[in-house]
């Protein structure tokens, strides 16, 4: 039995997007013609598990072969409905692709097991997109996208992506628009990442090699700041009206084995002095407020 779920807020958002006076935003990352959410007449909407941190799922569908979900932070909808829908549409395209893959793989596995008399290797697939506002001031919002998935194998995976957006502007703001001195920024980024990796290594003999490892992975300071630093979000600040720092995201496997986990490395506003572009210098101040939960 499939289960389809739409929240009232997101449903209203989608209906608003279809109104004549509202333009549908371009789909960043989704294939052209990606399906839109529809509530089938044969399906009855029913309450589902509601993540307390971000509110109701914007979309959720469960079947024997798969479970797919998209969760959009209500703060993003309140900030810019078109932006929220753009995220949702992009996520829905990936979720539909996973759904199709799951159905096909399940069928192939069942046929193979029947033909060979072996155990069916297929296990239900899963994918979830979460879009969470990490900070918002004035015309700027910082969004953390987390994609969790399982398509077989030893463990699930998750990937982190940062998007800093200006209201009514489709494309995220690149790090080069915020940081002028990417080499200085990269030096601070490598230093803080090294400290965190050493702290996690604890009594591991390999902790003596962490500095060299970070240098090898991130490259020189300019590369660290401009390439690795491009996947960033903004930290909330202890000072009203300011951002407390720039947080660079590293997914599992980016800078270490899967078991090491993800890293969120914040370069605080106090360190950013002299590194920022003129347009962004006044936007930072105070101390960064840590993310509510570790990544």
Secondary structure, 3 states (H helix, E strand, C coil): CCEEECCHHHHHHHHHHHCCCCCCCCCCCCCCCCCCCCCCCCCCCCCCCCECCCECCCEEEECCCEEEEEEECHHHHHHCHHHHHHHHHHHHHHHHHHHHHHHHHHHHHHHHHHHHCCCCCCCCEEEEEEEEEEEEECCEEEEEEEEEEECCCCCCEEEEEEEEEECCCCCCCCHHHHECCHHHHHHHHHHHHHHHHHHHHCCCHHHHHHHHHHHHHHCCHHHHHHCHHHCEEEEEECCCCCEEEEEEEECCCCCCCHHHCCEEEEEEHHHHCCCECHHHHCCECCCEECCCCCC
